[in-house]
Amino acid sequence: MRLEIDWTRCDGHGLCARLLPELISLDEHGFPVFTDRRVDQQLARHARRAVAVCPRLALRLEQTSPSHPVR
């Protein structure tokens, strides 16, 4: 899976970074910065929770195809 964000929706609430600090930090304005967009199986539950609580529905998880590796 891979994390994606709709920047037109994100208001920088920062909940995603609090729930998934392994993959997301915040910039100086409170907007998410991804250290890695790939979500391994160990973090999948936390990533789904971060997506679910995003107040602006800006964060989403997309399935990645084995034939198309994530960059």
N, C-alpha and C positions, 0 to 999 in steps of 0.2 A: 504494500500500500504506500501511498504517497500523499503528503499533506499539500493542499492547495489553498490559496486565499483569494478572495475577491476584494481587492484593494478599494473598490468603490463603496463597499459596505463597511469595512473595518473602521471603527472609531477609536481604537487604541485602549480598550478597557483593560487588557492585560490578563484576563482570566486564562487564556490559553497557555501563557508562559508560566503561570502559577501551577497549572495542572500538568504541564508537560515540559518541565525545565530541562529535561535531557535533550530536547530538540528545538526549543523555542526560548529565546531571551527577548528583552525589550530594548528598543533604542531610546535615545534621550527624550523622545516625545511620547513614549509609551506604546509604540507600535511594534508588532512582532518582527523578530529577526530569526530566521531559521538557520540553525547550525547544520541541519541535515533534514531534507524533506522526506527521506525514506523512513518508513515506520516498520520496524521489525516486529515479530510476533510477541516479544516480551513487552513492548510498549503499546500494542494495539488497543488494549482495553483503556488505557489512559488517553490515547489519542481520540478514541471514540467519545470519551467523556468530554474532552476539550472541545470537540466539534459540537457536541450536544448542548453545552452551556454557553456557547458564543452568543452574546445578546443580540448581535446584528446578523447572525447566520452567515458570517463572512468566511469561516473556516470549513473545509470539507476534506474528506478522505476519498481518494480515487484508487481504484484497483490498478495495478500495473501488470502489464503483460510480460510473461517470461521471455518472449521473443523481442521485446522492446525494453531494454534495461533503462533504469532511472539514471539520469545524469545529474 
